Amino acid sequence: MQIPFHSSLRSSLGVEWELQLVDPETRELTAGAIEILAEITPAGLDEHPKAKHELLQSTIEIITGVCTTVAEAKADLAGTLAEVVVAAERHGLAVMCAGTHPITDWQTQQISPGERYLQLVEKMQWLARRLQIFGVHVHVGVRSPDKVIPIVNALSQYVPHFLALSASSPYWVGADTGLASARSKVFEGMPTAGLPYQLSGWDRFEEYMETLISTHAIDSVREVWWDIRPHPDFGTVELRICDGLPTLTEIGAVAALSQCLVEQFDRELDRGYTLPVPASWVLRENKWRAARYGLDADIVVDEKGTVRPVRQAIADLVEELAPTATRLGCAEELADVRRILAVGASYQRQRAVAAAHDGNLRPVVDSLLAEMRDDLPAAPAPAAAGSATA
């Protein structure tokens, strides 16, 4: 089975952000995507080009176009987010993001009517119905299929870095799970989700996909939901490990980290280097440690069992990638990684709010709503009367 890889411009960027629709009175996840998306879809189109349905009717996914810089991607997301926020307000709803919703029971949620979602639920049953989880996906362009699998393998060693930084799902149906990222463990219940398989090249990826399709494990490559995966249609490596993030600033930070790492690996391949392939047991252990302890995790850094704090590993990585970030024009966004280390990841901020309110999680929802609102760029001033508009 041949799978064409539609090569992309080097280090081009795309971001997908799954948003939660919330009733500001009850603080619960509330269906509204059908009405909101119908309202904001331009006339003559079947769907909005940058705002999409997701599995639940209380979710809207916004996506960028193909961007060159992280700043461009953030601005692209901000424009679509503004549309969604305004339309949501007209329907009495508010918008926020985190890896899970702190209090809503997944059994109360309505599945979106698309055939794809109905088939998923029919096939996966409870595993799919409980997917009340939200993530951020970052695509980075790769020019050749020969580079994709080596880059996926090498990126896998940074799963704990991304997960610890983005962890934002300590709560599940009103209870503290004791984890920094419950979302990552919920999603691992799906049979084709989790850590990527370590393959030797694009031909082995094609063979594996052919086996999955011929045995009816999947219908298409899109149903392989690895934490890091090739995306043949887009010509990208897609990093899917991150929990949903509450702010554009945090989106920019993980996007910059993603773009810089892929660019660095791409250049090393051009120089003839062989990229590392971490041991599978190290990857599994480190992902668990990041999901459990977040930024307080100690991760395994070699096959001998040497450990070091993930917080220090992230700080060192930012320093290492600084020259690459300067070349890519994302030095400011990469520096925001250090800001997350300083102020705490979302799971830490959520728990601090809960502790300040005697364990009440409704103020946690309020804090997530406020974080997104306060981080949005200022709306442009209205055009003067009679002025030309684009």
Buried (B, 14 or more C-beta within 10 A) or exposed (E): EEBEBEBBEBBBBBBBBBBBBBBBEEBBBBBBBEBBBEBBBEEEEEEBEBBBBBBBBBBBBBBBEBBBBBBBBBBBBBEBBBBBBBBBEEEEBBBBBBBBBBBBBBEEBEBBEEEEBEEBBEBBEEBBBBBBBBBBBBBBBBBBBEBBBBBBBBBBBBBBBBBBBBBBBBBBBEEBBEBBBBBBBBBBBBBEBBBBBBBEEBBEBBEBBEEBBEEEEBEEBEBBBBBBBBBBEBBBBBBBBBBBBBBBBBBBBBBBBBBBBBBBBBBBBEEEEEBEBBEEEBBEBBBBBBBBBBBBBBBBBEEEEEBEBBBEBBBEBBEEBEEBBEEBBBBEBBBBBBEBBEEBBBBBBBBEBBEEBEEEBBBBBBBBBEBBBEBEEEEEEEEEEEEEEE
